[in-house]
């Protein structure tokens, strides 16, 4: 019988992790410490594959991705279809349909996708199309470009057969109208407000892909683009090494090219957990960083199927589907250890 080796995070605390309101809705959340019982066989890491991880509590999305992987689908198909679940969910106010609008009432989407060959596609400032991640995939596969923006991205989507849809739901419109009473834009992210989905998967062949999709920050300036569609910032995949995806205040992720940084740190020998922690450290240790006022979180996976997840503030979590178990895992964080 093969020895099962249980991977542990170096920074486990396991206690004192209070749950944010988003997370309170997740009844079966577990801490990093408990997740240590998720086995990865050191000798045959393939035993832990396929696997999918995603930012925040998005079990329906990881379940969809897992189904794709279980049916022999590629990691690329898995991350696209997993992200589409969240995009179509009108109750999620940070992604796709039902996303909170910018300060002028427009829902504008950012998304990207990256495959095992290092190909990538991205759409920024896209309006009126629900499945931004799929448009990003079309950019990757059907054009000589990496990014399409605004009207150009929208027209391209229609050419490819995506339907035009009003993304501003009654609930999001109501929230925007309420916000307009004060129109106070603070670039401060309440940790409970995030559900941008970033997803990474390894298929049964051991190939890695990733995707990220968001409506960005609520009540942002019209035209603002965050980290999520920026390859290297919101997402980076290197099939030789691993992959990373970010969530939180995009401006801070862009300034440190966060996802690329995490993958490069793994290339230098760090575990996914150590790499995520180091990338967060880069942000908080900048001179005059006001990190107490914003959230950034990273999730990462390496070629062996080991995962890491870490954030500045409490309240960040990762959903992981591996070995037939779909679970939401509370991340450790810089402020609370
Ligand atoms: C952005 N990073 O547009 C995104 C927002 C986000 O959870 O992740 N929200 O800056």
Boltz pocket constraint, residues with backbone or C-beta under 6 A from the ligand:
constraints:
  - pocket:
      binder: B
      contacts: [[A, 94], [A, 193], [A, 194], [A, 195], [A, 196], [A, 214], [A, 215], [A, 216], [A, 217], [A, 225], [A, 226], [A, 227], [A, 228], [A, 246], [A, 247], [A, 248], [A, 249], [A, 250], [A, 251]]
      max_distance: 6.0
